[in-house]
Each structure stands twice: as C-alpha cells, then as structure tokens.
Amino acid sequence: MTKLEYDRLTHMIRGAAIEVHKELGPGLLESVYEYCLVDELRKEGLKVEQQVMVPIIYKGRILEKHFFVDILVEDEIVIELKCVEEIRSIHEVQLVTYLKLSSNKLGLLINFNVPKMIDGIKRKVNGFSKY
C-alpha cells in the first residue's frame, strides 16, 4: 500500500470518527462507538472487521493465547478505541505493540471521550517513517 493510499484511508477513518462523535458526543461506552464507527466506515464502502483475533507469536512459536484488535480496516489499518479522560503514553505503546504483533504498519488511536474529536485521534506507525 502506498503512502497516498494510507493517507486516503486515514482521512476517511477520521471523517467517520468525527461524524460518530458529532452524532453521539462523548461519554458513552467504547462498544457503542465501535459499532457506530464500523457502520460509518462500511457505508463508505470499506472492508471493516471488528474484534479481530490475532495470535501471539513468541520466539517463533504461535501460543494458545491471543489478543483482539478493535477494528481492522482494509486489512491494513488497526484502530484502537478508547473512552478515557486522556490518552496516556501506555495507550500509544499498546497500539504500537498491536501493530507489531499483527504485522500491520499503520494504526489510529481514537479516544471518543473528548470535546473535539480531532483532538482524540493519534496516528502511529510501526517502524516506517514514510507513512
């Protein structure tokens, strides 16, 4: 995927998150925002999966434990949703770890518990500065 394609998808995801936030406002459960964001993204014609199970590969072995990515867009962009008072560095590190373990390059950390949605979106890249 090219930088332009990543940028286009990121723009669409941000727009969808802003639309959901405008409609619902802050203060609801993460699961409500997830459901609505997925709906908005699918309306845009994007391939979207929720609660995607990702196996944990440790020292080359697939373990019986796994984790779940909140939303995966076009098999490329991981979205981690939050409804917290403020995004902390641990949330950002969590997203980068998810990117690493899922072998994805780009992720968005979206916190819906903010007055202005644009302030609640952070973009993270897994080892590639060109994205």
Buried (B, 14 or more C-beta within 10 A) or exposed (E): BEEEEBEEBBEBBBBBBBBBBEEEEBEBEBEBBBEBBBEBBEEBEBEBBBEBEBBEEEEEEEEEEEBEBBBBBBEBBBBBBBBEEEBEEEBBEBBBEBBEBBEBBBBBBBBBBBEEBEEBBBBBBBEEEEB
